[in-house]
């Protein structure tokens, strides 16, 4: 059967730059290790399986520059290995500990097998650098890797300083090229945050497409003929793809609600909290504070605290069922849409990558099954990458998309609220200071120390601009950490600024900063110059 | 759902501090505004309380319409007092330093740091006390020797760290640029030796790290000493504006106006609707305010000016803002001629795009849906699915769960589990199986196995065989476990 429409599944993989060489153990570094364990490696594994089975799947992923930097960082790679080694040891103990309880024992063995596999994949297969894994599938034509703003800066709130916006884009493109050996065709704007005019900057750096939330395209002017079911061109010629509501709902709605299924693994019951402290102590925070370890024995079951034991086979079966349901609904959707369109509709379904595997433990299996079903020659809806769709339909309506984001209420409120609005006074000031320095020094004789200080100032600015900090403040989670990171980077920037201006750079200070905030080693500060 | 929940919470806090004088009369538009006015009626102006509760800034607003029509003199609209920004910062810092035990769970890193910071202070008493950028400038020359001293005297990490320093000092002497080049290569060789990395880590840490960086957890500058007014678009109906004014600018204005005039003057924001010179409205500012939220109209353009307005109506400008264009909240009325569509077809496409549900934004719909998800807990984690950064939301969810659990504890609960420890000893070179599975002996021949023990009867045969396989000893404990559960509730003393 000839396909009637297409789906672009887009996984946005991002973590803020958290790397603390000054500590032996740093809790927030676990964000990366958990994501590697539960999302990145499982995704690479399903890609591998699909390739092995000859499935010509298509999927799009953004690997943010901060994530690329962390995945390629030797210190963090080493720490991940320590992390997984400890988990293997714990899983091994768990297999022994649960030997009198067959159903628990089965789950413990599952973890032991998975952790051991993860270690082998990480060390043996990808030599500690998962980027090589993703690159492999990009080279095979199955995965389109796109970039994201350099430090996940939320561009709409940066737009008073176009150089600051430009730097987020240029440094992202440079980072992509450095890690993946070519230039990116597309970008995931951090938080899906689009502000009219920014497409001009994307154009300047060769980026051909980006994404907006539904209303970004739907509220475009003039109105988009195909709604969100075909890309539109901005005046600059860069394409915008709007998010489809229905497929997002299909994953999250209360009726279908795949990840909330009775049989899926319960996230909130972890042995880190459930087991005897003396026993679990080596695997939690060194101060004896209980944290999630990743070993969880229960299924979601129901609303009460009475949880049943997780059954991996049953959960896998459900993931397949849900993938079939998702596929069936997408087929219906494109069939319906094609009645109103004179071209094959495209459904764009972006999600956070870490949703799959980390939160929804069976998520990667769901993706695997869905890609398998939709890649079948008989499927009426085919997976496609945005770039391929643009190749197929190079002619598109020209509109100006609306300012939008995928945050709560659809605009800037998450990042501009009473909890976090105080940061902009400083962020905007230091961006302006960076432009001032770069403009002054771009044509000066290059004193090595000054150039290093300028490069480091740019790093501090970029790190301060990560939307993650404002997001955490808004959501009232690890606020102290987010506030500290924001203040630290601003203060570090301001110190460098003063030192540069007074021509009194303190080499030890600079060196320490270069060591701590070592992202983007080959950064060129002149991107900020007017 | 973390976002929605938090969002709501904050909304209430915000509103409790909003002084809404005559919202109804002025025809406040928009859902957000009316929600606010209701809450404001319930709780008129409790700035002090808001301050105490949380270092949140108060949100104020005017409606552009009302501001425009009312007489400039009496146009004090919704001027709630704003908690001073300094308060916010101080409280935050306090939090970091205190590291109360309740907060320890999520912010252990900070705790650890506080400890270390204290430690460092002790070892560095011979040094000038102040830290941070000011100091580094002044002591630029001194710092080198200070660092050297530190190298000699300070050995918090013990002998190990010391040798580490020696080792890398030699390696690391070339300039940073060279080092960076080396690093580039290292990136390609995926795994560096862990030892080497720790060494580098402690080296920099001991030499410079704590002194120069960790101690920069200082306050941010109050002012950058220049006149500026920045306006940011929050959503189609709200802008946020903040400003900075150099002290001398105010002095100048004061001198121009004369002290008496100045005292009577109002500090105002002048909002130009559509950027036209004549079409403006004034917002009177509270004394300590350094930022403001302003309610405006979608699809309009605005420019702001900050200044003093004298009693006679003269305006003394201190700063002008960037101009902003508000986004649209609806589908464009403008359809492209080249793409003329048959009647009714766009409406269908729009509906299929989810447009009919787009009243607020697609994210809201997602969140509403997520809120209704089956397991209660799950909805908390969805929020991130909608607005990204899944991982850190784990901590949002975690916190929410903790809060829930605290609530649950009002209903008394107890959990009891049993584990069985089987341990013993034999010849170190013997082999032992427990329930037919070989177990590892410690070098001294002892062994210990820990097992979760369910209800029921179980035999646990341990078999030891000598190294020469001639002697064999079997020991089999029979374990019987039964759990009784009873729950009683005393009548409460009423």
Interface residues (C-beta under 8 A of the other chain):
Chain A: X12 X14 X15 X16 X20 X21 X22 X23 X24 X26 X27 X28 X31 X34 X35 X72 X73 X74 X75 X77 X78 X81 X82 X93 X96 X97 X98 X99 X100 X101 X104 X123 X126 X127 X128 X129 X156 X157 X160 X190 X191 X192 X196 X213 X214 X215 X218 X219 X220 X221 X222 X223 X225 X226 X227 X228 X229 X242 X243 X244 X245 X246 X248 X249 X251 X252 X253 X254 X257 X259 X260 X261 X262 X266 X267 X268 X276 X279 X285 X287 X289 X290 X292 X300 X302 X303 X336 X337 X340 X341 X351 X352 X353 X354 X355 X358 X359 X397 X398 X399 X402 X403 X404 X405 X406 X407 X408 X409 X410 X411 X412 X413 X414 X416 X417 X418 X419 X421 X422 X424 X425 X426 X428 X429 X448 X452 X468 X471 X472 X474 X475 X476 X477 X478 X480 X481 X483 X484 X487 X488 X490 X491 X492 X494 X495 X498 X499 X502 X504 X506 X508 X509 X510 X511 X512 X513 X514 X515 X516 X518 X521 X522
Chain B: X2 X3 X4 X6 X7 X9 X10 X14 X56 X57 X58 X59 X85 X88 X89 X92 X95 X96 X103 X104 X105 X106 X107 X108 X109 X110 X111 X112 X132 X133 X136 X137 X140 X143 X144 X147 X175 X176 X177 X180 X183 X184 X186 X187 X190 X191 X192 X194 X197 X198 X200 X201 X204 X205 X207 X208 X209 X210 X212 X213 X214 X216 X217 X218 X219 X220 X221 X224 X230 X232 X233 X234 X235 X236 X238 X240 X242 X244 X290 X291 X322 X325 X327 X328 X329 X330 X331 X332 X333 X334 X335 X336 X339 X341 X345 X346 X348 X349 X350 X352 X353 X354 X355 X357 X358 X360 X361 X362 X363 X364 X365 X366 X367 X369 X370 X372 X373 X374 X375 X376 X377 X378 X381 X382 X383 X384 X385 X386 X387 X388 X389 X390 X391 X392 X393 X394 X395 X396 X397 X398 X399 X401 X417 X419 X420 X435 X437 X449 X450 X451 X452 X453 X454 X458
